[in-house]
Amino acid sequence: MQFVVGIVFRLSPAPPPPRLKNVADRTIVAITGASSGIGAVFARKLAAEHDLLLIARRKERLEELAGELTAAHPTHIEILPADLAEESDLESVASRIRGESRLALLVNNAGFGTKGLFWEADLASQERMHRLHVMATVRLTHAVLRNMIARDFGGIINVASVSAFVRSPGSVSYGATKSWMTVFTEGLYLELKNARSNVTMQALCPGFTYSEFHETMAVSRSRLAGPRFWMSAESVVDASLDGLRRRKLFVIPGWRYLLLTTVLSKLPTAARLGVEAAAGRAKLARQLHD
């Protein structure tokens, strides 16, 4: 079955097909949070072989990225400025992708973080995070799945986080919503498997990544982790696309993060909570200095 990223997805290895030249034949990839970071890298990696629907709040950044990519590749790019935490914008995006016959891949990447103790944080920002990470993922996934299943074609990447497996004081809602994303993705994976569908689900779970994410939070990278724990957005996306080719459900880029999540998930609950509490105390102490 022809799939995204210019490859043929079969049970046995096969050479990639010739590059699609007819615009009408090119598949579409929809990416949320496409204006920077991991979302923008997905766009750069996929523009050569696919048309793109780029979704984010910052119109000017989307226009800049679209200009860059159309200058470099024979791709058609549609930008859709939208705040997916707002009902009207979310419905507009869901309506656009619902029934799109050329949609090959949806990347639910939009997200943000906050810092500080939950009860001291602004409630509006916590609710906004849940709307964006949870409800936007639900709505957009539901919008595309029926069409993908009917065509027996396509894939969805839900960008979660290592925080889905490692709870941390100071980012309760972030960890909770990212945990939800992994469980939601796994459940859909099982439903599709039971339905013998070729539609692919992936939960991408990166650790600390060089992007604008932490600058937006006004958090110093050096206080969060040493250089060895920071990954480029390019390496995260490369791992995701490689996992997509192999129909891998969970993609955790970087051997350190894979080891961390594997070990913590095997610990007895009391031991895991002790490790998380100790790490959380150190994290909160660092945040006080930011």
Secondary structure as the mmCIF struct_conf table of DSSP 4:
data_model
#
loop_
_struct_conf.conf_type_id
_struct_conf.id
_struct_conf.beg_label_comp_id
_struct_conf.beg_label_asym_id
_struct_conf.beg_label_seq_id
_struct_conf.end_label_comp_id
_struct_conf.end_label_asym_id
_struct_conf.end_label_seq_id
STRN STRN1 GLN A 2 GLN A 2
BEND BEND1 VAL A 4 VAL A 4
TURN_TY1_P TURN_TY1_P1 VAL A 5 GLY A 6
STRN STRN2 VAL A 8 VAL A 8
BEND BEND2 LEU A 11 SER A 12
HELX_LH_PP_P HELX_LH_PP_P1 PRO A 15 LEU A 20
HELX_RH_3T_P HELX_RH_3T_P1 VAL A 23 ASP A 25
STRN STRN3 ILE A 28 THR A 32
BEND BEND3 GLY A 33 GLY A 33
TURN_TY1_P TURN_TY1_P2 ALA A 34 SER A 35
BEND BEND4 SER A 36 SER A 36
HELX_RH_AL_P HELX_RH_AL_P1 GLY A 37 LEU A 46
TURN_TY1_P TURN_TY1_P3 ALA A 47 GLU A 49
BEND BEND5 HIS A 50 HIS A 50
STRN STRN4 ASP A 51 ALA A 56
BEND BEND6 ARG A 57 ARG A 57
HELX_RH_AL_P HELX_RH_AL_P2 LYS A 59 ALA A 72
BEND BEND7 HIS A 73 PRO A 74
STRN STRN5 ILE A 77 PRO A 81
TURN_TY1_P TURN_TY1_P4 LEU A 84 ALA A 85
BEND BEND8 GLU A 86 GLU A 86
HELX_RH_AL_P HELX_RH_AL_P3 GLU A 87 ILE A 97
TURN_TY1_P TURN_TY1_P5 ARG A 98 GLY A 99
TURN_TY1_P TURN_TY1_P6 SER A 101 ARG A 102
STRN STRN6 LEU A 103 ASN A 108
BEND BEND9 GLY A 116 GLY A 116
HELX_RH_3T_P HELX_RH_3T_P2 PHE A 118 GLU A 120
BEND BEND10 ALA A 121 ALA A 121
HELX_RH_AL_P HELX_RH_AL_P4 LEU A 123 HIS A 130
HELX_RH_PI_P HELX_RH_PI_P1 ARG A 131 MET A 135
HELX_RH_AL_P HELX_RH_AL_P5 ALA A 136 ARG A 151
TURN_TY1_P TURN_TY1_P7 ASP A 152 ASP A 152
STRN STRN7 GLY A 155 VAL A 159
HELX_RH_3T_P HELX_RH_3T_P3 VAL A 162 ALA A 164
TURN_TY1_P TURN_TY1_P8 PHE A 165 PHE A 165
BEND BEND11 VAL A 166 VAL A 166
TURN_TY1_P TURN_TY1_P9 PRO A 169 GLY A 170
HELX_RH_AL_P HELX_RH_AL_P6 VAL A 172 ASN A 194
TURN_TY1_P TURN_TY1_P10 ALA A 195 ARG A 196
STRN STRN8 THR A 200 LEU A 204
BEND BEND12 PHE A 208 PHE A 208
STRN STRN9 THR A 209 TYR A 210
BEND BEND13 SER A 211 GLU A 212
HELX_RH_AL_P HELX_RH_AL_P7 PHE A 213 MET A 217
TURN_TY1_P TURN_TY1_P11 ALA A 218 ALA A 218
HELX_RH_AL_P HELX_RH_AL_P8 ARG A 221 LEU A 224
HELX_RH_3T_P HELX_RH_3T_P4 PRO A 227 PHE A 229
STRN STRN10 MET A 231 SER A 232
HELX_RH_AL_P HELX_RH_AL_P9 ALA A 233 ARG A 245
TURN_TY1_P TURN_TY1_P12 ARG A 246 ARG A 247
BEND BEND14 LEU A 249 LEU A 249
STRN STRN11 PHE A 250 VAL A 251
BEND BEND15 GLY A 254 GLY A 254
HELX_RH_AL_P HELX_RH_AL_P10 TRP A 255 LYS A 266
BEND BEND16 LEU A 267 LEU A 267
HELX_RH_AL_P HELX_RH_AL_P11 THR A 269 LEU A 288
TURN_TY1_P TURN_TY1_P13 HIS A 289 HIS A 289
#
